[in-house]
Each structure stands twice: as structure tokens, then as C-alpha cells.
Amino acid sequence: MERLHHTIIPESNKWDLIIIGGGATGLGTALDSASRGFKTLLVEQSDFAKGTSSRSTKLVHGGVRYLAQGDIGLVRHALKERGLLQQNANHLVNKEEFIIPCYDWFSVTKYLVGLTLYDWLSGKFSFGKSKFFSAKETLKIMPGIKAKGLKGSIRYFDGKFDDARLAINIAQTAIENGATLLNYTKVTNLIKDADGKISGIETEDMLTGKKNSFNGKVVINATGVFVDEILHMNNPHSKKMVRPSQGVHIVLEKSFLNSESALMIPKTSDGRVLFAVPWHNHLLVGTTDTPLDEHSLEPRALKQEVDFIMNTASTYFNKPPLESDILSVFSGLRPLAAPTSGDGNSTKEISRDHKLIVSAKGLITITGGKWTTYRRMAEETVDLAISHTGLETKACVTQNLKIHGSTEQKTESHLNIYGSDQSKIEDLMEAQPELKALLHPKYPYTEAEVVWSARHEMAETVEDILSRRLRILFIDAHVAKEMSPKVAYLLAKELNADKMWENHQIEIFNKLADGYIYNSNRTIKQPELAN
């Protein structure tokens, strides 16, 4: 695939669909639209999946919690999408065994009955049957779980994935189907025709400052927690659609549970769900659910959120984690549909399902939802765009459309996350043996992956590489900082950038990475709001 650089502007300026937002929903919509044959443009103000879509709990799931709330329809749809996602992106989506430890017999019965229903709802897309394990069997599966009072556990299956990697692969698939994607391209205004219909967007290149305008038959606002900014461009008095909710995760050494299985804590002290999931040979623990009135591209964890995760984990782990054990801490903002009545302070009361509305003539807004259902949300969005604009009716084809990289072949190499691109990266290393060098002695990532990401995965900055292509910032923030000089050097060489750019990139990244290193003695403030 030819490398797509953010400064490449297409010759034609007449589009069927213009999509604002390069997260899961926007990318999915671009893929759906392009694969139906529509002329499709997507613009993203930063890197693809920079926001919420790279900061999930890494689960492809039907939502056990939603089942407990009685939302059978949402769970059924999500379980079908879970199956389709594994089918179409099997290099990234894997079946994961989850263990729910039970410390009383009532819990054993309750969760076994509920998860048997969960299995049944998945139908032909089932990942496996739920089962009861004795205390002895549970401790064999998960040696790090607290043994005192343990009656046994319930095993069930769900999916696990790498969110940012999937976003990049969906972007590549959209391009292969004819879409044009521009990263680091911020929308500064909406264009209206004489009748007041939205007919396009004005943009600014965030790396060069160059301004452009694009005309389209319909504009899709898929900007997550930023949807209200776009709506205000159309109507400064429009009501808020989104109330952000912050979810925080911490990353620990995998040894804390010493298991390939994931832990699911079904009811925490505040009635929520917490997961501890093996991910990239580490343990990802989260998440929280904190309503916020502000949002930014780099939200920061609050001390009370980290304390909540640590205290809950300590209740279930044999070895309680210490603050010094936290390798990285990151936060994401969920774009939950805002409540229409009451104070809305509890995010339990805010809709987890998506909302799709015609915000104005020529402007469609999609918000809410979750990674698992991105494909279905995209299908509904394009269907609405067709009916709203009078575009030719064309059927959705994404149910069986393979995502870039999808392959049946699995290897033990860490490169298997690239799927079918793994062999191309290995060919690159054979052609240039110096690129086999490791970026850091503690991790398997190579210089070849930096070069590959710059040439074929639209990476423009050190942050793009270390945060969303290699994920090391989310896994081990200290090591990410140690890697940054080498990554900056390689990237500068690929992008024909000078030494000043290289040094500036290191400085910017290291300042960013400091926010992922947990220090309870430092007051962690939210950064300034994005414009």
C-alpha cells in the first residue's frame, strides 16, 4: 500500500460523504461508505484513535454489565458484532477466558445463571460455554487470586483486542476501498449553501497551518466527546449531546495474577465492574467511571480514581499492588449521551447505547456506543446518510469484509499483531539487517517497525509510534521515554526532517509521557481544554 501523508490533498473536491473524526466510529463509517462505492473523505484533527478509541479496556464484548441491567437487545447485537469482528480481524481479536471469583454460594448461582443466558444470546457466534470451577481449580488457573474464603469461580468467554492497532487497520482497509483519509486536519468551520444546508467543511492542517475547504453531499459528525464543538459551528445555541465520563486504567507486571486468563470483578464498592486483563504481556486493570464537565485530547487520571482501582485490586489479588508497581496510567473519555433530565451526575444513568440524529440539513451526528459495535453503528450512519441526501441506495457489505492484516496464520513472534503485514516487516529486516536492532533491551520492538509505521501506517510523530503503533507508552511509560530518542531519529530520517524537529519531538513526547507516570505526590490536573 502506498504511504499516505497528511499533506496529500486529493485533486477532486466533491465528496458524497465527509466524515469528521478518526476514531472507531468515524473510521468504521469511512470504511462502510467507501466499500459501498461512495466518494468518501475523512478528516481527523490528530492521529487516528488519538482519543477514546485507543484508551479502552481492550475488550470485544457483549457487555455482561448491560445484561444485568436488562438490556437484552444491546447485548444480543453486541455479541453478534463480537463474532463478526473476530471473523474479520482475527489477527487482532482473540478469544479470552474470564474468571469471576465467588466468595459466597449465592454469587456462584447468580453468575452461572446470568452467564448461561449470555452464552445463549451469542447463538452461532458463541466463544464457548460458561462453567463453574472449584476453589482448587480456580487457584490453578489464576494463582494470583486471593484464596481466603474462595468458594470457586465462574468461567466465561469474551474477546480481547488491541484498539489502536485495529483503528489503523480499519483506516488502511478504508483507503484500499477508495476512501481518502487525512490525519492532523482540524475542522475550523462548516460551510453552508444559500439555503442554509451544510455543504462542506473548512480545515487547517495542524502540522503545516495550510487551510483548505471540502464540499460534500453530507457531513458526518463522528467526533466522540467533541461532537458539541461541531454542532456549535452550525448552531451556537445547540444543546449539549454528550456528557463525558472518564475511564482510568493502570498497567502492572503480569505476575500479579500470573495467568493467561482475565479477572472480572462483577461488583466493586461503588457497584461497578472492574477487569484485570492480560495485554501485551502485562496486566491492564480498570476501569473507572467518573462524570466530567470538561474534555481534552489528553485527559489525566485523578488520584481518587487510581486509589479506587488499587484498593479494589488489593481485595482480590494475593499480592496487593503498590503505587511503585504502576508502569503506566492512562485515561479515556467516553462520549456518553447526555441526560435530558435530573442532574446526571451518575454515569450509570447515562446511555451506553449510541445516538444517531440529523442535526441539520446536511449534517448527521453519531455518538455513544462502544468499540464492539462500531461496524453496526457505521452501517446505520451510512444508511441514514443515503436516505437523508438521496444518494443511490447501495447495500452494506462490511459484515463479511476482511480488515487489513486479517490472516489465519499465527506465530509466536510479537509481530503477529501486524497479521499479514508481518512477513513484509520481516522482509524489510532482511533487506536492511540494521533495522533488526531493538528499540529497548526489555521489549521486542524493532527499528523496522518504526520505519514500517512511517511508510505504511500514517505515523507522523514520535507519539504516534510509541503510543498507538507500538503501544509502549500505555504499557511502560518510563521505557517509552527511553525509546523516544531512537524513534525520533528514525522518524526524522523517514520524513526528511531536520535535527531541530527531531529534538522538538523528543521534548514534546517526554513531556506527554510524564503524564502517564503515576506520582501520587503530584497533583494531576486536567490539561487545558481543546479548542
LUMTI-182980 format. One record per residue (C-alpha): residue in one letter; z, x, y. Coordinates in Angstrom, 1 decimal, always signed. Example, Ala and Ser with C-alpha at 12.3 -4.5 7.8 and 13.67 -1.06 7.14 Angstrom:
res_pz_px_py
A_+7.8_+12.3_-4.5 $
S_+7.1_+13.7_-1.1 $
//
This chain:
res_pz_px_py
M_+0.0_+0.0_+0.0 $
E_-0.8_+1.3_+3.5 $
R_+2.1_+2.1_+5.6 $
L_+2.8_-0.5_+8.3 $
H_+4.2_+1.0_+11.5 $
H_+5.9_-1.3_+14.0 $
T_+3.4_-0.2_+16.8 $
I_+0.4_-1.5_+14.9 $
I_-0.6_-4.7_+16.7 $
P_-3.2_-6.9_+15.0 $
E_-6.6_-7.4_+16.6 $
S_-6.6_-11.2_+16.4 $
N_-4.1_-13.2_+18.4 $
K_-4.4_-16.6_+16.9 $
W_-2.0_-17.5_+14.2 $
D_-1.2_-20.5_+12.0 $
L_+2.5_-19.7_+11.7 $
I_+4.5_-17.3_+13.9 $
I_+7.9_-16.6_+12.3 $
I_+10.8_-15.2_+14.3 $
G_+13.4_-13.4_+12.2 $
G_+13.1_-10.8_+9.4 $
G_+16.0_-11.8_+7.2 $
A_+15.8_-13.6_+3.8 $
T_+14.7_-17.0_+5.3 $
G_+12.1_-15.5_+7.7 $
L_+10.6_-13.1_+5.1 $
G_+10.5_-15.9_+2.5 $
T_+8.7_-18.2_+4.9 $
A_+6.2_-15.5_+5.7 $
L_+5.5_-14.9_+2.0 $
D_+5.2_-18.7_+1.3 $
S_+2.9_-19.2_+4.3 $
A_+0.6_-16.2_+3.6 $
S_+0.4_-16.9_-0.1 $
R_-0.9_-20.4_+0.7 $
G_-3.6_-18.8_+2.8 $
F_-2.3_-19.4_+6.3 $
K_-2.7_-16.7_+9.0 $
T_+0.9_-15.5_+9.3 $
L_+2.8_-13.3_+11.8 $
L_+6.5_-12.4_+11.5 $
V_+8.4_-10.5_+14.2 $
E_+11.9_-9.0_+13.8 $
Q_+13.9_-7.6_+16.7 $
S_+15.4_-4.8_+14.5 $
D_+14.9_-3.7_+10.9 $
F_+14.2_-6.2_+8.2 $
A_+17.5_-7.6_+6.8 $
K_+19.5_-5.8_+9.5 $
G_+21.9_-8.7_+9.9 $
T_+23.3_-11.2_+7.5 $
S_+20.7_-10.6_+4.8 $
S_+21.9_-7.1_+4.0 $
R_+25.6_-7.9_+4.1 $
S_+26.1_-10.5_+1.2 $
T_+28.4_-10.3_-1.8 $
K_+25.3_-9.3_-3.8 $
L_+25.3_-12.5_-5.9 $
V_+22.4_-14.6_-7.0 $
H_+24.4_-17.7_-8.0 $
G_+24.6_-21.5_-8.1 $
G_+27.9_-21.5_-6.4 $
V_+30.9_-22.2_-8.6 $
R_+32.9_-23.0_-5.4 $
Y_+30.4_-25.7_-4.4 $
L_+30.7_-27.2_-7.9 $
A_+34.5_-27.5_-7.3 $
Q_+33.7_-29.3_-4.1 $
G_+31.5_-31.8_-6.0 $
D_+28.2_-30.7_-4.5 $
I_+26.3_-31.1_-7.8 $
G_+22.8_-31.3_-6.2 $
L_+23.2_-28.0_-4.3 $
V_+24.5_-26.2_-7.4 $
R_+21.6_-27.5_-9.6 $
H_+18.9_-26.4_-7.1 $
A_+20.6_-23.0_-6.6 $
L_+20.8_-22.4_-10.4 $
K_+17.1_-23.1_-10.7 $
E_+16.3_-20.7_-7.9 $
R_+18.6_-18.1_-9.5 $
G_+16.4_-18.3_-12.6 $
L_+13.2_-18.1_-10.7 $
L_+14.5_-15.1_-8.7 $
Q_+15.3_-13.2_-11.9 $
Q_+11.9_-14.1_-13.3 $
N_+10.0_-12.9_-10.2 $
A_+12.1_-9.9_-9.1 $
N_+13.5_-8.7_-12.4 $
H_+13.8_-5.1_-11.2 $
L_+16.5_-6.2_-8.7 $
V_+18.1_-9.3_-10.1 $
N_+20.3_-8.8_-13.2 $
K_+22.5_-11.0_-15.3 $
E_+26.2_-10.2_-14.6 $
E_+29.2_-11.2_-16.7 $
F_+32.0_-12.6_-14.6 $
I_+35.7_-12.8_-15.7 $
I_+38.1_-15.3_-14.3 $
P_+41.7_-14.1_-15.3 $
C_+44.0_-17.0_-16.1 $
Y_+47.8_-16.7_-15.8 $
D_+48.6_-20.3_-16.9 $
W_+47.1_-22.5_-19.6 $
F_+46.1_-25.3_-17.1 $
S_+43.8_-22.8_-15.4 $
V_+42.2_-22.0_-18.8 $
T_+41.3_-25.6_-19.4 $
K_+40.2_-26.4_-15.8 $
Y_+37.9_-23.4_-15.5 $
L_+36.4_-23.7_-19.0 $
V_+35.5_-27.3_-18.4 $
G_+34.1_-26.6_-15.0 $
L_+32.0_-23.7_-16.1 $
T_+30.7_-25.5_-19.1 $
L_+29.3_-28.0_-16.6 $
Y_+27.9_-25.1_-14.6 $
D_+26.1_-23.8_-17.7 $
W_+24.7_-27.3_-18.4 $
L_+23.4_-27.7_-14.9 $
S_+21.4_-24.5_-15.2 $
G_+19.3_-26.0_-18.0 $
K_+16.4_-23.8_-19.2 $
F_+17.4_-21.2_-16.5 $
S_+20.8_-20.6_-18.2 $
F_+22.1_-17.0_-18.1 $
G_+24.5_-17.5_-21.0 $
K_+27.4_-19.7_-22.2 $
S_+30.9_-19.6_-20.8 $
K_+33.6_-18.6_-23.2 $
F_+37.4_-18.2_-23.4 $
F_+38.8_-14.7_-24.1 $
S_+42.3_-14.0_-25.2 $
A_+44.5_-11.7_-23.1 $
K_+43.9_-8.8_-25.5 $
E_+40.1_-9.3_-25.4 $
T_+40.2_-9.6_-21.6 $
L_+42.1_-6.3_-21.2 $
K_+39.5_-4.7_-23.4 $
I_+36.6_-5.9_-21.3 $
M_+38.4_-5.2_-18.0 $
P_+41.1_-2.5_-18.4 $
G_+42.0_-2.5_-14.7 $
I_+43.1_-6.1_-14.6 $
K_+46.9_-6.9_-14.3 $
A_+48.3_-7.7_-17.8 $
K_+51.6_-9.2_-16.9 $
G_+51.6_-13.0_-17.5 $
L_+47.9_-13.0_-18.5 $
K_+47.1_-15.9_-20.9 $
G_+43.4_-15.0_-21.2 $
S_+40.2_-15.4_-19.2 $
I_+37.0_-17.4_-18.9 $
R_+33.7_-15.6_-19.1 $
Y_+30.6_-17.0_-17.4 $
F_+27.3_-15.5_-16.2 $
D_+25.6_-15.3_-12.8 $
G_+23.2_-13.0_-11.1 $
K_+23.7_-9.8_-9.2 $
F_+21.2_-8.1_-6.9 $
D_+20.5_-5.7_-4.0 $
D_+19.9_-7.9_-1.0 $
A_+18.3_-5.4_+1.5 $
R_+16.1_-3.9_-1.3 $
L_+14.9_-7.4_-2.1 $
A_+14.2_-8.1_+1.5 $
I_+11.9_-5.0_+1.7 $
N_+10.1_-6.0_-1.4 $
I_+9.5_-9.6_-0.1 $
A_+8.2_-8.1_+3.1 $
Q_+5.8_-5.9_+1.0 $
T_+4.7_-8.9_-1.0 $
A_+4.0_-10.9_+2.2 $
I_+1.8_-8.1_+3.5 $
E_+0.0_-7.9_+0.2 $
N_-0.8_-11.6_+0.6 $
G_-2.2_-11.2_+4.1 $
A_+0.8_-11.6_+6.4 $
T_+1.4_-9.3_+9.4 $
L_+5.0_-8.1_+9.9 $
L_+6.2_-6.4_+13.0 $
N_+9.7_-4.9_+13.0 $
Y_+11.5_-3.8_+16.1 $
T_+9.7_-6.5_+18.0 $
K_+12.0_-8.8_+20.0 $
V_+11.0_-12.2_+21.3 $
T_+11.7_-12.4_+25.0 $
N_+10.3_-15.9_+25.7 $
L_+8.5_-18.8_+24.2 $
I_+5.0_-19.8_+25.5 $
K_+4.3_-23.4_+26.3 $
D_+1.0_-25.1_+27.0 $
A_+0.3_-27.6_+29.7 $
D_+1.7_-30.5_+27.6 $
G_+5.0_-28.6_+27.0 $
K_+4.2_-27.8_+23.4 $
I_+5.4_-24.4_+22.1 $
S_+2.2_-22.4_+21.6 $
G_+3.4_-18.8_+21.1 $
I_+5.8_-16.0_+21.9 $
E_+6.2_-13.2_+24.3 $
T_+7.6_-10.0_+22.8 $
E_+8.9_-6.5_+23.6 $
D_+8.6_-3.5_+21.3 $
M_+12.2_-2.3_+21.1 $
L_+11.1_+1.4_+20.4 $
T_+8.4_+1.8_+23.0 $
G_+9.0_-1.0_+25.5 $
K_+5.5_-2.3_+25.2 $
K_+5.1_-6.1_+25.9 $
N_+2.8_-8.4_+24.0 $
S_+2.1_-12.1_+23.6 $
F_+1.0_-14.0_+20.5 $
N_-0.4_-17.5_+20.2 $
G_+0.2_-19.8_+17.2 $
K_+0.0_-23.4_+16.0 $
V_+3.7_-23.5_+15.2 $
V_+6.6_-21.2_+15.8 $
I_+9.4_-20.9_+13.1 $
N_+12.9_-20.0_+14.4 $
A_+14.5_-18.3_+11.4 $
T_+16.9_-16.0_+13.3 $
G_+20.1_-16.8_+11.5 $
V_+23.1_-16.5_+13.8 $
F_+20.7_-16.0_+16.7 $
V_+18.9_-19.4_+16.4 $
D_+20.6_-20.8_+19.5 $
E_+19.2_-18.0_+21.7 $
I_+15.6_-19.0_+20.7 $
L_+16.5_-22.7_+21.2 $
H_+17.8_-21.9_+24.7 $
M_+14.5_-20.3_+25.6 $
N_+12.9_-23.8_+25.0 $
N_+15.8_-25.8_+26.5 $
P_+18.7_-24.0_+28.2 $
H_+20.9_-27.1_+27.7 $
S_+20.4_-27.5_+23.9 $
K_+23.5_-28.0_+21.8 $
K_+24.6_-25.2_+19.5 $
M_+23.2_-25.4_+16.0 $
V_+25.2_-22.6_+14.5 $
R_+28.8_-21.6_+14.2 $
P_+29.1_-18.0_+12.8 $
S_+31.5_-17.2_+10.1 $
Q_+32.4_-13.6_+9.3 $
G_+32.5_-12.3_+5.8 $
V_+34.0_-8.9_+5.2 $
H_+33.6_-6.6_+2.1 $
I_+35.3_-3.4_+1.2 $
V_+33.9_-0.8_-1.3 $
L_+36.1_+1.1_-3.7 $
E_+35.7_+3.5_-6.6 $
K_+34.5_+1.6_-9.7 $
S_+37.6_+2.9_-11.6 $
F_+39.8_+0.3_-10.1 $
L_+38.6_-2.2_-12.6 $
N_+36.9_+0.3_-15.0 $
S_+34.5_-2.4_-16.2 $
E_+30.8_-3.4_-16.1 $
S_+32.0_-7.0_-15.7 $
A_+32.7_-8.6_-12.4 $
L_+36.0_-10.2_-11.4 $
M_+36.1_-13.7_-9.9 $
I_+39.3_-14.8_-8.3 $
P_+38.9_-18.6_-8.1 $
K_+41.6_-19.4_-5.6 $
T_+43.1_-17.0_-3.1 $
S_+46.2_-17.6_-1.0 $
D_+44.1_-19.5_+1.5 $
G_+42.2_-21.5_-1.1 $
R_+39.0_-19.4_-1.1 $
V_+37.1_-17.4_-3.7 $
L_+37.1_-13.6_-4.0 $
F_+34.8_-11.3_-6.0 $
A_+35.0_-7.8_-7.2 $
V_+31.5_-6.8_-8.3 $
P_+30.3_-3.5_-9.8 $
W_+27.5_-2.4_-7.5 $
H_+25.6_+0.9_-7.3 $
N_+28.3_+2.5_-9.5 $
H_+31.1_+1.3_-7.1 $
L_+33.2_-1.8_-6.7 $
L_+32.4_-4.3_-4.0 $
V_+35.3_-6.6_-3.1 $
G_+35.1_-9.6_-0.8 $
T_+34.6_-11.8_+1.0 $
T_+36.5_-13.4_+3.8 $
D_+35.6_-16.5_+5.8 $
T_+36.6_-16.2_+9.5 $
P_+35.2_-18.5_+12.1 $
L_+33.9_-16.7_+15.2 $
D_+32.7_-17.8_+18.6 $
E_+30.7_-14.6_+19.1 $
H_+28.0_-12.8_+17.2 $
S_+26.3_-9.4_+17.2 $
L_+23.9_-7.3_+15.1 $
E_+26.9_-5.1_+14.1 $
P_+30.0_-7.2_+13.6 $
R_+33.2_-5.4_+12.8 $
A_+35.9_-6.2_+10.3 $
L_+39.2_-7.4_+11.7 $
K_+42.4_-5.8_+10.3 $
Q_+43.7_-9.1_+9.0 $
E_+40.5_-9.6_+7.0 $
V_+40.8_-6.2_+5.3 $
D_+44.5_-6.8_+4.7 $
F_+43.7_-10.1_+3.1 $
I_+41.2_-8.5_+0.7 $
M_+43.5_-5.6_-0.1 $
N_+46.5_-7.9_-0.7 $
T_+44.5_-10.3_-2.9 $
A_+43.1_-7.4_-4.9 $
S_+46.6_-5.9_-5.4 $
T_+47.7_-9.1_-7.0 $
Y_+45.0_-8.8_-9.8 $
F_+44.5_-5.0_-10.1 $
N_+46.7_-2.8_-12.2 $
K_+46.4_-0.1_-9.6 $
P_+46.7_-1.6_-6.1 $
P_+44.1_+0.0_-3.8 $
L_+45.3_+1.8_-0.7 $
E_+43.6_+1.9_+2.7 $
S_+42.7_+5.6_+2.0 $
D_+40.7_+4.3_-1.1 $
I_+38.3_+2.3_+1.1 $
L_+35.0_+4.1_+1.0 $
S_+33.2_+1.7_+3.3 $
V_+33.9_-1.7_+5.0 $
F_+31.2_-3.9_+6.3 $
S_+30.9_-7.4_+7.9 $
G_+28.2_-10.0_+7.9 $
L_+27.9_-13.3_+9.9 $
R_+26.9_-16.4_+8.0 $
P_+24.8_-18.8_+10.1 $
L_+26.7_-22.0_+9.2 $
A_+25.5_-25.3_+10.6 $
A_+27.9_-26.1_+13.5 $
P_+30.2_-29.1_+13.1 $
T_+29.4_-32.2_+15.1 $
S_+33.0_-33.4_+15.5 $
G_+36.5_-32.1_+15.4 $
D_+37.4_-28.5_+16.4 $
G_+35.5_-27.0_+13.5 $
N_+38.0_-24.1_+13.1 $
S_+37.9_-24.2_+9.3 $
T_+34.6_-22.8_+7.9 $
K_+35.4_-24.8_+4.8 $
E_+34.3_-27.8_+6.7 $
I_+31.1_-26.3_+8.0 $
S_+27.9_-27.0_+6.0 $
R_+26.9_-24.3_+3.5 $
D_+23.5_-26.0_+2.9 $
H_+20.6_-25.4_+5.2 $
K_+19.3_-27.4_+8.1 $
L_+15.6_-27.8_+8.9 $
I_+14.6_-29.5_+12.1 $
V_+11.7_-29.9_+14.5 $
S_+13.4_-28.5_+17.6 $
A_+10.5_-29.2_+19.9 $
K_+6.8_-29.8_+19.6 $
G_+5.5_-26.7_+18.0 $
L_+9.0_-25.3_+17.3 $
I_+10.7_-25.6_+13.9 $
T_+14.2_-24.2_+13.3 $
I_+15.7_-23.3_+9.9 $
T_+19.2_-22.2_+9.5 $
G_+22.1_-22.1_+7.0 $
G_+21.6_-21.7_+3.3 $
K_+22.0_-18.6_+1.2 $
W_+20.1_-15.8_-0.4 $
T_+19.7_-17.5_-3.7 $
T_+17.8_-20.5_-2.3 $
Y_+15.6_-18.5_+0.2 $
R_+12.4_-19.4_-1.7 $
R_+13.1_-23.2_-1.7 $
M_+14.1_-23.1_+2.0 $
A_+10.8_-21.3_+2.8 $
E_+8.8_-23.9_+0.8 $
E_+10.4_-26.7_+2.7 $
T_+9.8_-24.9_+6.0 $
V_+6.1_-24.4_+5.4 $
D_+5.7_-28.0_+4.2 $
L_+7.3_-29.2_+7.4 $
A_+5.0_-26.9_+9.4 $
I_+2.0_-28.4_+7.7 $
S_+3.0_-32.0_+8.4 $
H_+4.1_-31.2_+12.0 $
T_+0.9_-29.4_+13.0 $
G_-1.8_-31.0_+11.0 $
L_-2.6_-27.7_+9.2 $
E_-4.6_-28.1_+6.0 $
T_-2.4_-29.2_+3.1 $
K_-2.0_-26.4_+0.6 $
A_+0.4_-26.3_-2.3 $
C_+3.3_-23.8_-2.5 $
V_+2.6_-21.0_-5.1 $
T_+5.8_-18.9_-4.9 $
Q_+7.6_-20.4_-7.9 $
N_+5.7_-18.0_-10.2 $
L_+4.7_-15.3_-7.7 $
K_+6.0_-11.9_-8.6 $
I_+7.8_-9.9_-5.9 $
H_+6.5_-6.4_-5.2 $
G_+8.1_-4.0_-7.7 $
S_+8.7_-6.5_-10.4 $
T_+8.4_-4.9_-13.8 $
E_+9.6_-5.4_-17.4 $
Q_+10.3_-1.6_-17.8 $
K_+13.9_-0.5_-17.2 $
T_+15.1_+3.1_-17.1 $
E_+18.4_+4.8_-16.8 $
S_+17.3_+6.5_-13.6 $
H_+18.7_+5.3_-10.2 $
L_+15.0_+5.0_-9.2 $
N_+14.7_+1.8_-11.4 $
I_+15.7_-0.2_-8.3 $
Y_+12.2_+0.5_-7.0 $
G_+10.7_-1.2_-10.0 $
S_+7.0_-0.5_-10.5 $
D_+7.2_+1.9_-7.5 $
Q_+9.5_+4.3_-9.5 $
S_+6.5_+6.1_-11.1 $
K_+4.9_+6.6_-7.7 $
I_+8.0_+8.2_-6.3 $
E_+8.2_+10.4_-9.4 $
D_+4.5_+11.3_-8.8 $
L_+5.4_+12.3_-5.2 $
M_+8.1_+14.6_-6.5 $
E_+5.7_+16.2_-9.0 $
A_+3.2_+16.8_-6.2 $
Q_+5.9_+18.2_-3.9 $
P_+8.7_+19.6_-6.0 $
E_+10.8_+20.4_-3.0 $
L_+11.3_+16.7_-2.5 $
K_+13.4_+16.5_-5.7 $
A_+16.3_+18.0_-3.7 $
L_+19.3_+15.8_-3.5 $
L_+20.4_+14.4_-0.1 $
H_+24.1_+14.9_-1.2 $
P_+25.6_+16.5_-4.3 $
K_+27.7_+13.4_-5.0 $
Y_+24.8_+11.0_-5.2 $
P_+21.4_+10.9_-7.0 $
Y_+19.3_+10.0_-3.9 $
T_+16.5_+12.5_-3.2 $
E_+14.4_+13.6_-0.3 $
A_+11.4_+12.0_-1.9 $
E_+13.0_+8.5_-1.3 $
V_+13.2_+9.2_+2.4 $
V_+9.6_+10.2_+2.6 $
W_+8.6_+7.1_+0.5 $
S_+10.6_+4.7_+2.7 $
A_+8.9_+6.1_+5.8 $
R_+5.4_+5.9_+4.3 $
H_+5.6_+2.6_+2.4 $
E_+8.8_+0.6_+3.3 $
M_+8.5_+0.4_+7.1 $
A_+11.6_+2.6_+7.8 $
E_+11.7_+3.7_+11.4 $
T_+15.2_+5.2_+11.9 $
V_+18.0_+7.1_+10.0 $
E_+19.9_+3.8_+9.9 $
D_+17.0_+2.0_+8.2 $
I_+17.1_+4.7_+5.5 $
L_+20.8_+5.1_+4.9 $
S_+21.8_+1.5_+5.5 $
R_+19.1_-0.6_+3.9 $
R_+16.8_+1.6_+1.8 $
L_+19.4_+3.7_+0.1 $
R_+22.5_+1.6_+0.8 $
I_+24.7_+4.6_+1.1 $
L_+26.3_+3.5_+4.4 $
F_+27.5_+0.4_+2.6 $
I_+28.8_+2.4_-0.3 $
D_+30.3_+5.6_+1.2 $
A_+30.3_+5.9_+5.0 $
H_+31.7_+9.4_+5.1 $
V_+28.9_+10.7_+2.8 $
A_+26.3_+8.7_+4.8 $
K_+27.3_+10.7_+7.9 $
E_+26.9_+14.0_+5.9 $
M_+23.4_+12.9_+4.8 $
S_+22.2_+12.0_+8.3 $
P_+21.0_+15.4_+9.5 $
K_+18.8_+15.9_+6.4 $
V_+17.4_+12.4_+6.7 $
A_+16.8_+12.7_+10.4 $
Y_+14.9_+16.0_+9.7 $
L_+12.7_+14.4_+7.0 $
L_+12.1_+11.3_+9.0 $
A_+11.1_+13.2_+12.2 $
K_+8.6_+15.2_+10.1 $
E_+7.1_+12.0_+8.8 $
L_+7.0_+10.2_+12.1 $
N_+5.8_+13.3_+14.1 $
A_+8.9_+13.1_+16.2 $
D_+10.5_+16.0_+18.1 $
K_+13.9_+17.7_+17.8 $
M_+15.3_+15.6_+20.6 $
W_+14.5_+12.4_+18.7 $
E_+16.0_+13.9_+15.6 $
N_+19.3_+14.9_+17.3 $
H_+19.5_+11.5_+19.0 $
Q_+19.0_+9.7_+15.7 $
I_+21.9_+11.7_+14.1 $
E_+24.1_+10.9_+17.1 $
I_+23.3_+7.1_+17.0 $
F_+23.8_+6.9_+13.3 $
N_+27.1_+8.8_+13.1 $
K_+28.5_+6.5_+15.9 $
L_+27.4_+3.5_+13.9 $
A_+28.8_+4.9_+10.6 $
D_+32.2_+5.3_+12.2 $
G_+32.5_+1.5_+12.3 $
Y_+32.2_+1.5_+8.5 $
I_+35.0_+3.9_+8.0 $
Y_+38.3_+2.0_+7.9 $
N_+41.1_+3.1_+10.0 $
S_+43.9_+0.6_+10.4 $
N_+45.4_+2.6_+13.3 $
R_+42.4_+2.0_+15.4 $
T_+41.9_-1.4_+16.9 $
I_+38.5_-2.7_+15.7 $
K_+36.8_-4.7_+18.4 $
Q_+33.6_-6.7_+18.1 $
P_+30.8_-4.8_+19.8 $
E_+29.1_-6.3_+22.9 $
L_+27.2_-9.4_+22.2 $
A_+23.5_-9.0_+21.6 $
N_+21.3_-10.5_+24.3 $
//
